[in-house]
């Protein structure tokens, strides 16, 4: 059932927004696998956040099976069950990377899901992290092309940079690699949109900018035909709709997806509707994706090659994405001929949720009511805002700005690689790699306000240390049998919870 989840617009669901921003401007955030938590310098202080929100400061931290053991500032020994840990943060007051440990039973999940074959970071969706300079410090603001795990899945994404401010005629961002992967960025540009005051702008999946003058909330928003979820999606705030498994979820595949129906008032002759939403994929989906990769064992590179070749394996993967809806959602519209697919919502996050526009053809929808349906798999999606606007797009001034080398870390060679979509990649091959990118600020159009977006195209290669024989039959089943992935994810979830209970009783 849906539940209210407290979050910021960054959607730091697992790690907590305050943990990210309550330290110095130079603090950086990355992730540790549980076995790495105890490898910190014994003199360094950690802050352990528990599931109940309380914090425990520790030094001399080390990992002992299912416990994190350390010493409090008062000198007393402290033992903390991993299943009770939400996050672990190490503060470092420079531009090197700080550390935050995985939670939401992410530590427990890591111990259960593929610990012998999984990559070094805990299971989470991967991509570059982008920090915007607001005039005083760099603030975490975007994570583009999450889920693009090989070159064939490279995509371009447009991400809002709400914290980016002009300083000295320049816009500055910091792009970092904070996971154990190699990141390949083909193009990186700043999209400057000057538009009339009082309207909202959002990009569609192709990067076209749409204006929202009078976005209206749904008259009804029902989950599975009975539960009203309007309070979660009528405005962008800290109240988020998040689908969750029930206490004892049924293995019936039909029960592993939610049925969300939104009903809007519609002008009788409307031909198009602009859907505005703020949504993200959840951490659970990220963990399942990582687990899926480990099933290929020592043949994962061969599978990547097959997908990149664009043949049968690529077609299987794209068909799987459309069918299972774990990382993209189909938008269906109620027509006289039944529910018809009219758009796609591409997943993002899980740390930063982006505003998205989806343009819906509703020319065959009769009457004065528009009904839209989404069917997100349980545990995989979060939605903060959903609205419809029937107005025509207003004229706005859109400019793409290429990088221009300036500042201590800027590099003209990097700027050249990022200036165009040309299969020439700027590569960050190691955890801790970072680069500052600078864009010249064009003059603002008189009488307008400015919105800024990052256009980023690329992919990444997870540093899997997986070995062993591939589970060929299971992989084939997951990719080709409808609902099998949802059933697989449920079994993994149950195993995780069972392990948590067993450890808590030891």
C-alpha positions in Angstrom: 0.0 0.0 0.0 1.1 3.6 -0.4 2.7 5.3 2.5 3.8 8.8 3.4 7.6 9.1 3.2 9.5 12.1 4.4 12.0 13.4 1.8 13.4 16.5 0.2 13.2 17.4 -3.5 16.5 15.5 -3.8 14.8 12.3 -2.8 17.6 11.2 -0.4 15.3 8.5 0.8 17.9 6.3 2.3 20.6 8.6 3.4 18.8 11.7 4.7 19.1 15.1 3.2 20.2 16.7 6.4 23.2 14.4 6.6 24.3 15.6 3.2 24.0 19.3 3.8 24.6 19.8 7.5 28.4 19.7 7.0 30.9 21.9 5.2 30.5 22.9 1.6 33.4 20.7 0.7 31.8 17.5 2.1 31.4 14.8 -0.6 29.2 11.7 -0.4 29.9 8.2 -1.7 28.9 4.7 -0.7 30.7 1.8 1.1 30.0 -1.8 1.0 29.5 -3.1 4.6 32.8 -4.9 4.6 34.5 -1.6 3.9 33.0 0.4 6.8 35.6 -0.8 9.2 38.5 0.1 6.9 38.4 3.8 7.8 41.2 5.4 9.7 40.7 4.6 13.4 41.2 8.2 14.3 38.4 9.4 12.0 35.0 10.0 13.5 31.9 8.4 12.1 28.3 9.4 12.7 26.0 6.3 12.6 22.3 7.1 12.0 19.9 4.4 13.2 16.6 3.5 11.8 14.7 5.4 14.5 16.6 8.6 13.5 18.9 8.7 16.5 22.7 9.3 15.9 25.6 7.5 17.5 29.1 9.1 17.1 31.9 6.5 16.9 35.6 6.2 16.6 37.8 3.1 16.0 35.0 1.6 14.1 35.4 -2.0 12.8 33.1 -4.6 11.3 32.5 -7.8 13.2 30.1 -10.2 11.3 26.7 -8.5 11.6 27.8 -5.7 14.0 29.6 -2.4 13.7 31.8 -2.0 16.8 33.4 1.2 17.9 34.1 3.6 20.8 31.9 6.6 21.7 33.4 10.0 22.5 33.0 9.2 26.2 35.2 6.1 25.7 32.6 3.4 26.1 32.4 0.4 23.7 29.4 0.4 21.4 28.1 -2.5 19.4 25.4 -1.8 16.7 23.5 -4.4 14.8 23.9 -3.7 11.0 20.1 -4.3 10.5 19.4 -1.3 12.8 21.7 1.1 10.8 20.2 3.6 8.4 23.4 5.4 7.4 27.1 5.9 8.3 28.8 9.2 7.5 32.4 10.3 7.6 33.0 14.0 7.5 36.1 15.3 5.7 36.5 19.1 5.4 38.2 19.2 2.0 37.4 18.3 -1.6 38.1 14.6 -1.1 35.3 12.2 -0.8 33.4 11.7 2.4 31.7 8.4 3.1 28.2 7.5 3.8 27.2 3.9 4.4 24.2 2.2 2.9 21.0 1.7 4.9 17.3 1.0 4.6 18.4 -2.5 5.4 20.8 -1.9 2.5 23.5 -3.3 4.6 21.4 -6.3 5.4 20.4 -6.6 1.7 24.0 -6.5 0.7 24.9 -9.3 3.0 22.0 -11.4 1.6 21.9 -10.5 -2.1 25.0 -11.7 -3.9 27.7 -10.8 -1.3 30.1 -13.3 -2.8 29.7 -12.1 -6.4 28.4 -8.6 -6.2 30.5 -5.5 -7.0 32.2 -3.5 -4.2 29.6 -0.7 -3.7 26.2 -1.6 -2.1 23.4 -2.1 -4.6 22.3 1.2 -5.8 21.6 2.8 -9.1 24.8 4.3 -10.5 25.7 7.3 -12.5 27.8 10.5 -12.2 26.8 12.8 -9.3 26.6 16.5 -10.2 27.0 19.3 -7.7 26.0 22.9 -8.5 27.8 25.9 -7.2 25.4 28.3 -5.5 27.8 31.1 -4.9 29.1 29.6 -1.6 29.4 25.9 -2.0 28.7 22.9 -4.3 25.3 21.3 -3.6 24.3 17.8 -4.8 21.8 18.6 -7.6 21.6 15.8 -10.3 22.5 12.2 -11.2 22.0 11.8 -15.0 21.5 8.6 -17.0 21.1 6.2 -14.1 20.6 2.6 -15.4 22.6 3.1 -18.5 24.9 0.2 -17.6 26.5 -0.3 -21.1 27.1 1.6 -24.3 24.0 0.3 -26.0 21.9 1.8 -23.2 23.5 5.2 -23.4 20.9 7.9 -23.2 20.6 11.7 -23.0 18.9 13.1 -19.9 17.9 16.6 -19.0 18.2 17.3 -15.3 17.0 20.5 -13.5 19.8 22.3 -11.6 17.8 24.2 -9.0 20.8 25.3 -6.9 23.0 26.6 -9.7 23.7 30.3 -9.5 25.7 32.6 -11.7 29.0 33.8 -10.0 31.3 36.2 -11.9 29.6 35.6 -15.2 30.0 31.9 -14.9 28.0 28.8 -13.9 30.1 26.1 -12.2 29.3 22.4 -11.6 31.4 19.6 -10.2 31.0 16.1 -11.7 32.1 13.2 -9.6 32.5 9.4 -9.7 31.5 8.2 -6.3 30.9 4.5 -7.0 33.1 1.6 -8.1 32.5 2.0 -11.8 33.9 3.7 -14.9 31.8 6.6 -16.2 31.7 7.6 -19.9 30.2 11.0 -20.7 29.8 11.9 -24.3 28.1 15.3 -24.1 27.5 17.7 -21.2 25.9 21.1 -21.8 24.0 23.7 -19.8 20.5 24.4 -21.1 19.5 27.9 -20.2 15.7 28.6 -20.4 14.5 32.2 -20.0 10.7 32.3 -19.7 7.9 34.5 -18.4 7.5 34.7 -14.6 4.9 32.6 -12.9 5.2 29.5 -15.2 7.0 26.2 -14.7 9.1 24.6 -17.4 10.0 20.9 -17.7 11.7 18.8 -20.4 10.2 15.7 -22.1 12.2 12.6 -22.8 13.6 14.2 -26.0 14.7 17.4 -24.3 11.9 19.6 -25.7 11.0 22.3 -23.1 7.3 22.6 -22.2 5.6 25.3 -20.3 3.0 24.7 -17.5 0.8 27.7 -17.0 -2.2 26.1 -15.2 -1.3 22.6 -14.0 -4.3 21.0 -12.4 -4.4 18.3 -9.8 -6.5 15.2 -10.3 -10.1 15.2 -9.1 -9.5 11.6 -8.0 -6.3 9.6 -7.4 -7.0 6.0 -6.4 -4.6 3.1 -5.7 -6.0 -0.3 -6.6 -9.5 1.2 -6.9 -9.9 2.0 -3.2 -7.2 4.0 -1.5 -7.1 7.8 -2.0 -3.5 8.9 -2.6 -4.3 12.5 -3.5 -2.4 14.0 -0.6 0.8 12.5 -1.8 0.8 13.8 -5.3 -1.0 17.2 -5.4 2.1 19.2 -4.8 5.8 18.8 -4.7 6.7 18.6 -1.0 7.9 16.1 1.6 4.8 13.9 1.2 5.6 11.2 -1.3 3.6 8.3 -2.6 5.7 5.1 -2.4 4.5 1.7 -3.3 5.4 -1.0 -0.8 5.0 -4.7 -0.3 2.3 -5.6 2.2 3.3 -7.3 5.3 2.8 -10.7 3.7 2.7 -10.1 0.0 1.1 -12.7 -2.3 3.3 -14.4 -4.9 0.5 -13.7 -7.4 2.1 -11.5 -10.1 -1.0 -9.4 -10.5 -0.7 -8.3 -6.9 2.9 -7.2 -7.3 1.9 -4.1 -9.3 -0.2 -1.2 -8.1 -3.0 0.1 -10.3 -3.0 3.9 -10.0 -5.9 5.8 -11.8 -5.9 9.6 -11.9 -9.1 11.4 -13.0 -8.9 15.0 -14.3 -11.4 17.5 -15.6 -10.9 17.9 -19.4 -12.0 20.6 -21.8 -14.3 18.9 -24.2 -12.3 19.6 -27.4 -8.8 19.1 -25.9 -6.5 17.2 -28.3 -3.4 17.1 -26.1 -2.5 17.0 -22.5 0.8 17.8 -20.8 1.5 15.5 -17.9 3.8 17.1 -15.3 5.3 14.8 -12.7 8.1 14.4 -10.3 9.0 10.8 -9.8 12.0 8.5 -9.2 12.9 4.8 -9.0 13.4 3.5 -5.6 16.6 2.0 -4.0 15.0 -1.4 -4.0 15.0 -1.4 -7.8 18.6 -0.5 -7.8 19.5 -3.5 -5.6 17.5 -5.8 -7.8 19.3 -4.5 -10.9 22.7 -5.2 -9.3 21.6 -8.7 -8.3 20.4 -9.3 -11.8 23.9 -8.6 -13.2 25.5 -11.0 -10.8 23.5 -13.8 -12.3 25.7 -13.6 -15.4 28.7 -14.8 -13.3 31.9 -14.9 -15.2 30.1 -14.3 -18.5 28.8 -10.8 -17.7 31.2 -9.2 -20.1 30.0 -11.5 -22.9 26.4 -10.4 -22.2 27.4 -6.7 -22.3 29.0 -7.3 -25.7 25.9 -9.1 -27.0 23.7 -6.2 -25.8 26.0 -3.6 -27.3 25.9 -5.5 -30.6 22.2 -4.6 -30.9 21.0 -8.0 -31.7 18.8 -10.5 -29.9 20.0 -9.8 -26.4 19.4 -6.0 -26.9 15.9 -6.7 -28.1 15.2 -9.0 -25.1 16.4 -6.3 -22.7 14.3 -3.5 -24.2 11.2 -5.7 -24.4 11.8 -6.6 -20.7 12.0 -2.9 -19.8 8.7 -2.1 -21.5 6.9 -5.2 -20.1 8.0 -5.3 -16.5 8.0 -1.5 -15.9 10.6 -1.6 -13.1 12.6 1.3 -14.5 10.2 2.9 -16.9 6.4 3.3 -16.7 3.9 3.3 -19.4 1.2 6.0 -19.3 -2.1 4.7 -20.4 -5.2 6.8 -21.3 -8.8 5.6 -21.0 -10.4 5.8 -24.5 -13.6 4.5 -25.9 -11.6 1.5 -27.0 -10.1 0.8 -23.6 -6.8 1.8 -22.0 -4.2 2.7 -24.6 -0.5 3.4 -24.0 0.3 7.1 -24.8 3.6 7.9 -23.2 6.6 6.6 -21.2 8.0 7.9 -17.9 11.8 7.1 -17.7 13.1 6.3 -14.3 15.7 8.3 -12.5 17.2 8.7 -9.1 17.1 7.2 -6.6 18.8 10.2 -4.9 17.4 13.0 -7.1 13.9 13.1 -8.6 13.5 15.2 -11.6 10.5 17.1 -13.1 9.4 15.4 -16.3 6.9 16.3 -19.0 5.0 13.7 -21.0 2.8 14.8 -23.9 -0.3 12.8 -24.3 -2.5 12.5 -27.4 -6.1 12.6 -26.1 -7.9 13.4 -29.4 -10.0 10.3 -29.1 -11.0 10.8 -25.5 -14.6 11.9 -25.4 -16.5 13.9 -22.8 -15.1 16.1 -20.1 -13.1 13.6 -18.1 -9.5 12.4 -18.7 -8.4 9.2 -16.9 -4.8 8.2 -16.8 -3.4 4.9 -15.4 0.1 3.9 -14.2 1.0 0.4 -13.1 4.2 0.6 -11.0 5.7 -2.5 -9.5 5.6 -2.6 -5.8 8.8 -1.3 -4.0 10.1 0.2 -7.3 8.7 3.7 -7.6 8.1 7.0 -5.8 5.9 9.8 -7.0 5.8 13.3 -5.5 3.8 15.3 -8.0 1.4 14.5 -10.8 -0.7 17.2 -12.7 -2.1 17.9 -16.1 -2.0 21.1 -18.1 -4.0 21.7 -21.3 -2.5 25.0 -22.3 -0.5 25.6 -25.5 3.3 25.9 -24.9 4.4 29.5 -24.6 7.4 30.8 -26.5 10.6 30.5 -24.3 14.2 31.3 -25.1 16.3 28.1 -24.9 20.0 28.1 -25.3 22.5 25.2 -25.1 25.8 26.3 -23.6 29.0 24.3 -24.2 31.7 24.1 -21.5 34.2 26.9 -21.5 37.5 26.3 -19.6 37.9 28.5 -16.6 38.9 28.0 -13.0 41.5 25.9 -11.2 40.2 22.5 -12.3 38.8 23.3 -15.7 40.5 21.7 -18.7 40.1 22.7 -22.4 40.6 19.1 -23.5 37.7 18.0 -21.3 35.6 20.8 -22.7 36.2 19.6 -26.2 35.2 16.0 -25.4 32.0 17.2 -23.8 31.0 19.8 -26.4 29.1 17.4 -28.8 27.4 14.1 -29.1 30.1 12.4 -31.2 31.1 9.1 -29.4 34.2 10.8 -28.0 34.0 10.2 -24.3 35.3 11.9 -21.2 36.1 9.0 -18.9 36.2 8.9 -15.2 37.5 5.4 -14.5 38.0 5.4 -10.8 36.0 6.1 -7.6 37.0 9.6 -6.4 37.5 11.0 -9.9 36.0 14.5 -10.3 36.1 17.4 -12.7 34.9 21.0 -12.5 33.0 22.2 -15.5 32.4 25.9 -16.2 29.8 27.4 -18.5 29.6 31.1 -19.5 26.4 32.8 -18.4 24.5 34.4 -21.3 22.7 37.7 -20.6 19.3 37.2 -19.2 16.4 38.1 -21.4 14.6 41.3 -20.0 11.4 40.6 -18.2 12.1 36.8 -17.9 13.1 34.5 -15.2 15.7 31.8 -15.7 15.6 28.0 -15.3 18.7 25.9 -15.7 19.0 22.3 -16.8 21.9 19.9 -17.5 21.9 18.0 -20.7 24.0 14.9 -20.2 24.6 11.9 -22.4 26.6 8.8 -21.4 26.7 5.4 -19.8 28.8 3.6 -17.1 30.5 0.3 -16.6 30.0 -1.2 -13.2 33.2 -2.8 -11.8 31.7 -6.2 -11.2 33.9 -8.8 -9.5 31.3 -11.5 -10.2 32.6 -15.0 -10.9 31.2 -18.5 -11.0 29.1 -20.1 -13.7 26.2 -18.0 -15.1 22.7 -19.0 -14.2 21.6 -19.1 -17.8 18.2 -20.6 -17.4 17.1 -18.2 -14.7 18.4 -15.2 -16.7 16.4 -16.4 -19.8 13.3 -16.8 -17.6 13.6 -13.3 -16.1 14.1 -11.7 -19.5 11.3 -13.6 -21.4 8.6 -14.7 -19.0 6.1 -12.0 -18.0 6.1 -11.3 -14.2 9.0 -13.6 -13.4 11.2 -10.6 -12.5 8.6 -9.3 -10.1 8.4 -12.8 -8.5 12.2 -13.0 -8.3 12.3 -9.5 -6.6 9.7 -10.6 -4.1 11.6 -13.7 -3.1 14.8 -11.6 -2.7 12.8 -9.2 -0.5 11.4 -12.0 1.7 14.9 -13.5 2.0 16.2 -10.1 3.1 13.6 -9.7 5.8 14.1 -13.2 7.0 17.8 -12.7 7.4 17.1 -9.4 9.3 14.9 -11.2 11.8 17.4 -14.1 12.2 20.3 -11.7 12.9 18.2 -9.6 15.3 17.8 -12.8 17.5 21.4 -13.7 17.6 
